[in-house]
Amino acid sequence: MMKKALLLTILCTIGGHVLAQKYFTRNGKVVFESDAPIERIEAVNNKALCVWDSETGAVEMAILIKSFNFEKALMEEHFNENYMESEKFPKAIFKGHVINMSSIDLTKDGAYTGEIEGDLTMHGVTQSIILNTNISVENGEVKAITSFEIAVADYDIKIPKIVRDNIAKTVQIVVDLDLKLLDK
């Protein structure tokens, strides 16, 4: 139920006059990696929602924090309870737009570089970011991949002293989206 409400919110927020110009996925992949001296931590979320309005360039993405899966259950528990406080901050949301939309032709097969500017809200904190994104178009389907780093301190995520060497101060995030044109 929460996924449907989240999707409806994204679609309504982007709004628009021609639904057929929106690309969408609810199965986007988000991976984060913390590569600290003592331990490497990786989590995967395959339930990211994203809507991209190709006419305006508006992009919105939302992920439920609890949808990240870890190799070890204890890591997942600590991530949700101690670091991300997912009961209090259940979602991460990105709202932005493609700055160079005029140089991307989604009707033509090819590879493009998108520059996406926007705000990432996570753990109750919003930060402006710019994402250089590889965009490929093949047979009307769009694939978008971006990779970026964030400092956990920038999002007010506290790391206890006892595990400070286990968790990196910056984490790598990779977003991999297969977007399909929404039907009218």
Secondary structure as GFF3:
##gff-version 3
##sequence-region A 1 184
A	DSSP	alpha_helix	2	14	.	.	.	ID=ss1
A	DSSP	three_ten_helix	19	21	.	.	.	ID=ss2
A	DSSP	beta_strand	22	35	.	.	.	ID=ss3
A	DSSP	beta_strand	40	53	.	.	.	ID=ss4
A	DSSP	beta_strand	58	64	.	.	.	ID=ss5
A	DSSP	three_ten_helix	65	67	.	.	.	ID=ss6
A	DSSP	beta_strand	69	70	.	.	.	ID=ss7
A	DSSP	alpha_helix	73	78	.	.	.	ID=ss8
A	DSSP	pi_helix	79	83	.	.	.	ID=ss9
A	DSSP	beta_strand	91	98	.	.	.	ID=ss10
A	DSSP	three_ten_helix	101	103	.	.	.	ID=ss11
A	DSSP	beta_strand	110	122	.	.	.	ID=ss12
A	DSSP	beta_strand	125	138	.	.	.	ID=ss13
A	DSSP	beta_strand	141	151	.	.	.	ID=ss14
A	DSSP	three_ten_helix	152	155	.	.	.	ID=ss15
A	DSSP	three_ten_helix	161	163	.	.	.	ID=ss16
A	DSSP	beta_strand	170	181	.	.	.	ID=ss17
###
